[in-house]
Amino acid sequence: MSLLDVVPRGWAESILGDVADIRSGPSGASVRQQDRSADGVGMIAPKDVRDGRVHTDAVSRVRADVAATLASYTVAADDILVTRTGTVGRLAWVPASCDGWLYSTGLMRVRPYQVVSRYLTYYLALPEAQEWVRRRARGTAVPSISAAVLAGLPVMLPPVHHQREIAAALALLDEQVEVHDALSRLAGRTRDRLAGMLMRGESPGRLVFPG
């Protein structure tokens, strides 16, 4: 059953549905355009799930009274969101800053209860796990996968202390990636500003370059 063709001594195997609760998002008709509000409750959509993170810069928001009717579709810190339509299998770990937000149609909420959340997030991002999901997606124009199918995904379970060690090591690398991404974006903005000035014959003066 193992996706990785090996089960180290002392490790166990299970399936996702036995170590986490999986729930699909509400139907698209549950939230109408008039239900949205700039100061409402955040609603995470598939577009906000990228690179293992929830990107909140362009998240939609829903009126508090409407959000109350969708209370069963909220996320908590340490949940995992997985796209279930389109580019299936893209995922994000939910930070504490998004606790109590909603998740939309097109997503599934995976709530671990017998496995370390960050470890499971990294496991689900493995190429082997992603390929497993893609192969089981149905549809041609818009591929999709159901919660029932995702529940059957094989999961490798090292001892809990080892799960935490693996998650901590990979999270440290994630932090470094975020720093480098931020520097890259800053360098890009600096380049664009400098190009505009130089090509207008303006003197840039003293620029501070990201280092």
C-alpha positions, -999 to +999 in steps of 0.1 A: +000+000+000+029+023+007+034+052-018+071+053-011+078+016-017+093+013+018+081+011+054+109+019+078+111-002+110+089+012+137+067+031+113+031+023+105+008+027+075-028+039+074-051+058+051-060+095+053-096+088+063-084+070+094-062+098+107-081+129+097-116+142+091-122+153+055-151+176+045-158+193+012-167+229+010-202+243+006-219+245-028-212+276-049-248+287-044-243+290-007-226+324-010-241+350-033-224+382-045-246+403-022-235+382+007-199+396+005-186+424+026-152+441+027-150+438+065-166+404+068-153+369+077-126+356+054-136+329+029-106+310+015-109+300-022-088+277-043-070+307-058-057+315-022-042+281-018-006+282-032+029+270-023+016+252+008+003+284+023-029+304+025-024+337+007-046+363+023-038+394+003-068+390-020-091+367+000-129+373-003-150+382+028-185+373+037-210+391+059-209+379+095-246+368+095-241+348+064-209+333+078-229+321+108-251+300+086-219+283+072-204+275+106-197+239+097-174+251+069-149+269+090-112+262+094-092+260+126-054+264+130-036+233+119-063+222+094-051+215+059-070+227+028-068+207-004-082+218-038-107+193-051-115+207-086-093+220-114-057+216-103-066+189-078-044+183-048-029+217-043-028+223-006-021+247+023-016+245+060-039+268+079-022+292+103-037+306+135-044+339+118-071+322+096-088+305+126-126+307+122-125+316+085-146+299+060-135+277+031-153+277-002-165+252-028-136+237-047-118+230-015-117+202+011-108+206+047-086+179+062-086+180+100-059+157+114-066+140+147-041+111+148-011+126+130+009+158+134-006+184+111+025+199+096+040+165+090+008+155+071+009+187+051+044+179+039+035+143+032+005+153+011+028+176-009+051+147-018+052+140-056+040+105-050+010+117-030+002+144-056+004+118-084-019+095-065-045+123-063-041+133-099-046+097-111-079+094-092-094+127-103-124+124-126-136+146-154-119+159-185-127+196-188-126+202-150-110+173-131-123+167-095-118+144-066-142+136-038-136+134-001-145+097-001-117+090-027-092+112-009-099+093+023-083+063+007-049+079+002-021+058+019-003+076+047+030+067+062+031+072+100+065+075+118+064+077+156+049+111+167+083+125+179+097+117+145+067+134+128+075+165+148+112+164+139+104+160+102+079+188+102+103+212+121+131+205+097+109+212+066+092+242+082+127+258+087+134+255+050+099+269+042+108+300+063+140+304+043+121+301+010+096+328+022+125+352+030+141+346-004+108+351-021+103+384-003+138+396-013+131+385-049+099+405-050+116+436-035+144+433-061+119+431-089+102+463-077+135+481-073+145+470-108+112+483-123+115+516-105+152+520-116+144+511-152+116+537-153+139+564-140+169+556-162+148+554-193+134+589-186+169+603-182+164+608-145+191+604-119+183+576-095+204+592-067+212+567-040+192+535-042+192+509-015+193+474-030+181+444-012+208+422+001 
